[in-house]
Amino acid sequence: MERFVGKVGFVTGGGTGIGFACAAAIVEGGGKVVIAGRREAPLQSAAELLGSAASFVQCDVARDADVEAAMETVRQRHGALHLAVNAAGTGGIGSVLNGPVEDFERTLQTNLTGAYRCIRAEAKLMKTSGGGSIVSISSIAGSHTHHWMTAYCVSKAGLNMLTKCAADDLGEHGIRVNAVAPGLVPTDLAAGLVGNETTVQEYLNRMPVSRLGTTEDIANSAAFLLSDEAAWVTGLVLPTDGGHHLRQGPNLLPQF
C-alpha cells in the first residue's frame, strides 16, 4: 500500500524495535525516512536494511541541541517533513519509596520532555511543509499502574496528555498528533519483563487476545495514524495491546 509516496518521515529510536518497524512501514508505504538515535552502529545497520529511501542521524532526545540539529538535517536532506514517530524511550525500576530522584528525572527527560522537544521541533518543520502527522509511542503503563515502574508509568501518562494538548495546539496548522499505547512487546527495552516467565504469564492473563505483541503490530497502528486514512483523527491514544487496557495492570512484585 503506497500510502506515503512523496512524504518524508522522521523516527526517533529508529534503529531498533518499534521505531525500526515504524520506519520500515514508512518505507514500505513509498516514503522516505530519517531514523534517529544515540548509537551510530544500530542506526547504520538499520538504514542499510531499510534501503536507499532511508538515512540516519545521531540524536539524543534529552538534548535540545541534538533535536534541533536533527530537524535541520531533515530539512537539508529533504526540504520538508510530513510524518514523525517518537519512539525513543527508556525505563527503570524503583518504587516511590526507593527510586532515586535522579532515575525519575532521567526517565522523564527522555520519555516525556524528550517527546516534547521532538514534537515541538517536528511541528515547526511540518508547519512550513504544509502540515503533517505525528505519532508518539506510549504504553499500557501510561494508563495502568505497574508495581516498581513508577517513573516509567508517570512518563507515559504525561505523554498521553501531551499528545492531546499538542493535538489541540497544532490542529490549526494542519498537524495531527496521536499516540499508540502498546502492551507487552519483545524489544530491548522490555527484555527484563519478557525474559521472566512469571511476568509474561501475568501479562497474558490480563489480555482478552492472549499473546505477546510484535513490533509490526505497533507499526501497523502507527502507520494508520500517520496516513491520510486517519485524516480526521487527532488527539487519540490508541491501545494496541490485545485488550489489556480493558482489565488491570500486571502484578510485577514476584519478579522483584
Secondary structure as UniProt FT lines:
FT   TURN            3..6
FT   STRAND          8..12
FT   TURN            13..15
FT   HELIX           17..28
FT   TURN            29..30
FT   STRAND          32..37
FT   HELIX           40..50
FT   TURN            52..53
FT   STRAND          54..58
FT   TURN            61..62
FT   HELIX           64..78
FT   STRAND          83..86
FT   TURN            96..98
FT   HELIX           101..108
FT   HELIX           109..113
FT   HELIX           114..128
FT   TURN            129..130
FT   STRAND          132..137
FT   HELIX           140..142
FT   TURN            147..148
FT   HELIX           150..170
FT   HELIX           171..173
FT   STRAND          175..182
FT   TURN            189..190
FT   HELIX           191..194
FT   HELIX           197..204
FT   TURN            205..206
FT   HELIX           215..226
FT   HELIX           228..230
FT   TURN            231..232
FT   STRAND          237..240
FT   TURN            242..243
FT   HELIX           244..246
FT   HELIX           253..255
//
